[in-house]
């Protein structure tokens, strides 16, 4: 007989949950794969933990991402049900998801990503030049490097002109980790307004960029993206196109600083160890802690527990990738580990379309940073870090370093 568990208060298990959620997830995993929890901030959700259970949940059609048709988006986002910023493939199930992903994939090609590598290197070098010119020999690495690199890349890829990066950063932060319902609603109002004007300009005078390509992309059956879908896909690509890389760089460097012997090994053999180190950074402390919210379309039984129809469900990628049933000594950071099989970029039909871009940026960023600054390390005078709130993004707001 299926159980109806009591609500678990995550902050009661550990007041330090936001900084280090892994012991909490591990404790829950030992008890079973599904838990009814109250997150920091007070929101109730159902949480799936464990590698096998998480992979199964990603592939379960009863756990839907189509909130606009099947549920109430107000359950997860402070935005209108038919808001154009939500008209994208991450908020859709097949066949709509299949159609949207096909249209975008026609333009977001491996060839386009490969062609970006020299420009990614150039942007990286310019940012490192600016760091190197600072006589203080210390900076906030997020602000000086980890944020502007992928932000510049995704804006150039999409064809977004020099926008107010501070304003965009504020909108993006509120969309992925809201500080208040009012601030979240304001971000959802302002970003689409900007993009609507940009799309009109691209439609009148298209370029070689991804957004122009999406506007004019037509499949073999004559299908194309609607105006709302163009806004939604632009919002998704702009936000997802930088958040993962910012926090992959930040989290990866924190792990290397905490394991100086591995940092030394990586510096000594970048050619041999860098690719594996990137995958281990993603597995050990990836940029996305939990999936975006799923909606239970019906009562869903998993691991002897029934998730009631209409419930919000999170899939814990962070815990899946620390599951000792899948990875030996899973809490240990080891750049020589075979980390393949991690689900840091999701799993199944919503696997991140931009994963190849994030990996390319990560490789170029880390190689260049470590080669340019042989003495790079945490700034010992700034030990307390500010963490991104919420349970979606895993990362720090700043990372003080010196060299």
C-alpha positions in Angstrom: 0.0 0.0 0.0 1.4 3.4 -1.0 2.3 5.8 1.8 1.4 9.5 2.3 4.5 10.9 4.0 4.6 13.9 6.3 6.1 17.1 5.0 9.9 17.2 5.6 11.3 20.7 6.5 14.6 20.9 4.6 16.0 23.6 6.8 15.2 21.6 9.9 17.3 18.7 8.7 20.1 21.3 8.1 20.0 25.1 8.6 23.0 25.1 6.3 20.9 23.6 3.4 21.4 26.4 0.9 25.2 26.4 1.2 25.5 22.6 1.4 22.4 20.7 0.4 24.2 17.4 -0.3 24.0 15.8 3.2 20.2 16.6 3.3 19.6 14.9 -0.1 21.7 11.9 1.0 19.7 11.5 4.2 16.5 11.6 2.2 17.9 9.2 -0.4 18.6 6.6 2.3 14.9 6.6 3.2 13.6 6.4 -0.3 13.4 8.1 -3.7 10.3 10.4 -3.1 9.7 13.0 -0.4 7.1 15.7 0.3 9.3 18.6 1.4 9.1 22.3 2.3 11.8 24.3 0.6 13.6 27.3 2.0 11.1 30.1 1.5 8.2 27.9 2.5 7.0 26.4 -0.8 5.9 22.8 -0.7 7.0 20.4 -3.4 7.7 16.7 -4.0 11.3 15.8 -4.4 12.8 12.9 -6.3 16.3 11.8 -5.3 18.7 9.0 -6.3 20.3 8.4 -9.8 17.9 5.8 -11.1 14.8 7.4 -9.7 15.7 10.8 -11.2 16.4 9.3 -14.6 13.1 7.5 -14.5 11.3 10.7 -13.4 12.8 12.7 -16.3 11.3 10.1 -18.7 7.9 9.8 -17.0 5.2 11.4 -19.2 2.9 11.8 -16.2 5.3 14.5 -14.9 4.6 17.3 -17.3 6.3 20.6 -18.1 3.3 21.9 -20.0 2.0 24.2 -17.2 0.3 26.5 -19.6 -2.1 23.9 -20.9 -2.2 21.4 -18.0 -1.9 23.4 -14.8 -1.7 26.9 -13.4 1.7 28.6 -13.9 0.9 30.7 -10.8 1.8 27.6 -8.8 5.4 28.1 -9.8 5.9 31.5 -11.4 4.5 35.0 -10.7 3.4 35.5 -14.3 0.2 35.3 -16.4 -0.8 31.9 -17.8 -0.3 32.9 -21.4 2.8 35.1 -20.8 4.9 35.1 -24.0 8.1 34.5 -22.1 6.8 31.1 -21.2 6.1 30.0 -24.8 9.2 27.9 -25.2 10.2 24.2 -25.4 11.1 23.9 -21.7 7.4 24.7 -20.9 6.1 22.1 -23.3 5.5 18.4 -23.7 5.4 16.4 -27.0 4.2 17.0 -29.6 4.6 20.8 -29.0 8.1 20.3 -27.5 9.2 18.1 -30.4 8.1 20.8 -32.9 9.7 23.7 -31.0 13.0 21.9 -30.4 13.1 20.8 -34.1 12.7 24.4 -35.3 15.4 25.8 -32.9 17.8 22.9 -33.5 17.8 23.8 -37.2 19.7 26.9 -36.3 21.5 25.9 -33.0 23.8 23.5 -34.8 27.1 21.9 -33.8 28.7 23.7 -36.8 27.5 27.1 -35.4 28.9 26.3 -32.0 32.3 25.1 -33.4 32.5 28.3 -35.4 32.2 30.3 -32.2 35.3 28.9 -30.5 37.7 31.6 -31.9 35.4 34.4 -30.8 34.9 32.7 -27.3 38.7 32.7 -27.0 39.0 36.3 -28.0 36.3 37.4 -25.5 38.1 35.3 -22.8 41.5 36.9 -23.6 40.0 40.4 -23.4 38.4 39.8 -20.0 41.7 38.2 -18.7 43.6 41.2 -20.1 41.4 43.5 -18.0 42.0 41.4 -14.9 45.7 41.3 -15.5 45.9 45.1 -15.7 44.4 45.5 -12.2 47.3 46.5 -9.9 45.5 45.1 -6.9 45.8 41.6 -8.3 42.4 40.6 -6.9 38.8 40.6 -8.1 35.4 39.1 -7.9 35.8 36.4 -10.6 32.0 36.1 -11.2 31.6 39.7 -12.0 34.9 40.1 -13.9 34.9 36.9 -15.9 32.4 34.1 -15.2 29.3 36.2 -15.9 30.5 38.5 -18.8 32.0 35.7 -20.9 28.9 33.6 -21.5 26.7 36.6 -21.4 28.6 38.2 -24.3 28.7 34.9 -26.2 25.0 34.2 -26.0 24.1 37.8 -26.9 26.4 37.8 -29.9 25.1 34.3 -30.9 21.5 35.5 -30.8 22.3 38.9 -32.3 21.3 40.9 -29.2 23.0 44.3 -29.4 24.9 45.8 -26.5 22.1 45.8 -23.9 22.2 47.1 -20.4 23.9 44.0 -18.9 23.2 45.1 -15.3 19.5 45.3 -16.1 19.5 41.9 -17.9 21.4 40.3 -15.1 18.7 41.6 -12.7 15.9 40.2 -14.9 17.6 36.9 -15.3 18.4 36.5 -11.6 14.7 37.2 -10.7 13.5 34.7 -13.2 15.7 31.8 -11.9 15.9 32.8 -8.2 13.3 35.3 -7.3 13.9 37.6 -4.4 10.2 38.6 -4.2 7.0 38.0 -6.1 6.9 41.6 -7.1 10.5 41.6 -8.5 9.8 38.3 -10.3 6.7 39.8 -12.0 8.6 43.0 -13.0 11.3 40.9 -14.7 8.7 38.9 -16.6 7.2 42.2 -17.8 10.4 44.0 -18.8 12.5 41.3 -20.6 9.8 40.4 -23.2 9.2 44.1 -23.9 12.8 44.6 -24.8 12.9 41.4 -27.0 9.7 42.3 -28.8 11.3 45.4 -30.2 14.5 43.5 -31.1 12.5 40.8 -33.0 10.7 43.5 -35.0 14.0 45.0 -36.0 15.5 41.6 -36.9 12.4 40.7 -39.0 12.9 44.0 -41.0 16.6 43.6 -41.3 17.8 40.0 -40.7 21.4 39.2 -40.0 23.5 36.0 -39.8 22.6 35.6 -36.1 20.6 32.8 -34.4 17.6 35.1 -33.7 17.3 36.1 -37.3 17.6 32.4 -38.2 14.8 31.5 -35.8 12.5 34.2 -37.2 12.9 32.9 -40.7 13.3 29.2 -39.9 10.6 27.1 -41.7 10.5 23.3 -41.6 9.6 21.1 -44.5 5.9 21.4 -43.7 6.0 25.2 -43.7 5.9 25.5 -39.9 7.6 28.4 -38.1 7.8 29.9 -34.7 4.9 32.2 -33.7 5.6 35.8 -32.3 5.1 34.6 -28.7 7.3 31.5 -29.3 10.1 33.7 -30.7 10.0 35.8 -27.5 9.8 32.7 -25.3 12.6 30.9 -27.1 14.8 34.1 -26.9 14.1 34.3 -23.1 15.0 30.7 -22.6 18.2 30.8 -24.7 19.4 34.1 -23.1 18.9 32.8 -19.6 19.9 29.2 -20.0 22.7 30.3 -22.3 24.6 32.0 -19.6 23.4 30.7 -16.2 24.9 27.2 -16.6 28.3 28.4 -17.7 28.6 31.2 -15.0 28.0 28.6 -12.3 29.9 25.8 -13.9 33.0 28.1 -13.9 32.3 29.3 -10.3 31.5 25.9 -8.8 34.4 24.2 -10.6 36.9 26.8 -9.4 35.6 26.5 -5.8 36.2 22.8 -6.0 39.7 23.2 -7.4 40.6 25.7 -4.8 39.4 23.3 -2.1 41.6 20.6 -3.6 44.9 22.2 -4.3 46.7 19.0 -5.2 44.2 18.4 -8.0 44.5 22.0 -9.1 48.2 21.5 -9.4 47.7 18.2 -11.3 45.3 20.0 -13.7 47.7 22.8 -14.3 50.5 20.3 -15.0 48.5 18.4 -17.6 45.7 20.5 -19.1 45.7 18.6 -22.4 45.2 15.3 -20.6 43.0 16.2 -17.7 40.8 19.2 -18.7 38.0 17.5 -20.4 37.6 15.0 -17.5 37.9 17.8 -15.0 35.0 19.6 -16.7 32.8 16.6 -16.4 33.7 16.0 -12.8 32.9 19.7 -12.0 29.5 19.2 -13.6 28.9 15.9 -11.6 30.3 17.0 -8.3 28.7 20.4 -7.9 26.8 21.2 -11.1 25.2 24.5 -12.0 21.6 23.2 -11.8 20.7 21.8 -8.4 17.2 20.5 -9.3 15.1 20.4 -12.4 12.5 23.0 -13.3 9.2 22.1 -11.7 7.1 19.3 -13.1 3.3 18.9 -12.7 1.9 15.6 -11.8 -0.9 15.1 -14.3 -2.3 12.2 -12.2 -1.5 10.4 -9.0 2.0 9.1 -9.6 3.4 6.2 -7.5 7.1 6.1 -7.2 9.1 4.0 -4.6 5.9 3.1 -2.7 4.9 6.8 -2.4 2.0 8.5 -4.2 2.6 12.0 -5.5 -1.0 13.4 -5.8 -2.3 14.8 -9.1 -1.7 18.5 -9.4 1.5 18.5 -7.2 4.7 20.2 -8.1 7.7 17.8 -8.5 11.4 18.6 -8.5 14.0 16.1 -9.8 17.3 16.4 -7.9 20.1 16.3 -10.4 22.5 17.3 -7.6 21.6 14.2 -5.6 21.5 11.9 -8.6 25.1 12.8 -9.4 26.2 12.1 -5.8 24.5 8.7 -5.6 27.1 6.1 -4.5 25.0 3.5 -6.3 26.1 5.1 -9.5 29.5 6.8 -8.7 31.9 5.2 -6.3 32.9 7.5 -3.3 30.5 9.9 -4.9 31.1 12.9 -2.5 34.8 12.9 -3.4 35.9 15.4 -6.0 38.3 13.6 -8.4 39.3 15.1 -11.8 40.5 11.7 -12.9 37.2 10.0 -12.3 35.1 8.7 -15.2 32.2 11.1 -14.6 30.2 10.1 -17.7 26.6 9.3 -16.9 26.0 12.4 -14.8 22.8 14.3 -15.5 24.0 17.8 -14.8 22.4 18.9 -18.1 19.2 17.0 -17.5 18.1 13.7 -19.1 15.6 12.7 -21.8 13.7 14.9 -24.1 14.6 18.1 -22.1 18.3 17.4 -22.0 20.0 20.9 -22.4 20.3 21.9 -26.0 23.1 24.2 -25.1 25.3 21.6 -23.3 27.9 21.6 -26.2 28.2 25.4 -26.0 28.6 25.3 -22.2 31.3 22.7 -22.4 33.1 24.7 -25.1 33.0 27.9 -23.0 34.1 26.0 -19.9 37.1 24.4 -21.6 38.3 27.7 -23.1 37.6 29.7 -19.9 39.4 27.3 -17.5 42.4 26.6 -19.7 42.9 30.3 -20.4 42.4 31.3 -16.8 44.8 28.7 -15.3 47.5 29.4 -18.0 47.3 33.1 -17.5 47.3 33.2 -13.7 49.6 30.4 -12.2 49.0 31.7 -8.7 45.2 32.1 -8.9 43.4 31.2 -5.6 40.6 32.2 -3.2 41.1 35.6 -1.7 41.7 34.7 1.9 40.3 38.0 3.1 36.9 37.3 1.7 35.8 33.9 3.0 32.0 34.3 3.4 30.1 33.7 0.1 26.6 34.7 -0.9 24.7 31.8 -2.4 22.0 32.0 -5.1 18.7 31.5 -3.4 16.1 28.8 -4.3 16.6 25.2 -5.3 17.1 25.6 -9.1 20.5 27.3 -9.6 23.5 26.1 -7.6 26.2 28.7 -7.3 27.6 31.8 -5.6 26.9 35.4 -6.3 30.5 36.4 -6.1 33.9 34.5 -5.9 36.7 36.8 -4.6 40.1 35.6 -6.0 43.7 36.9 -6.0 46.7 36.1 -8.1 
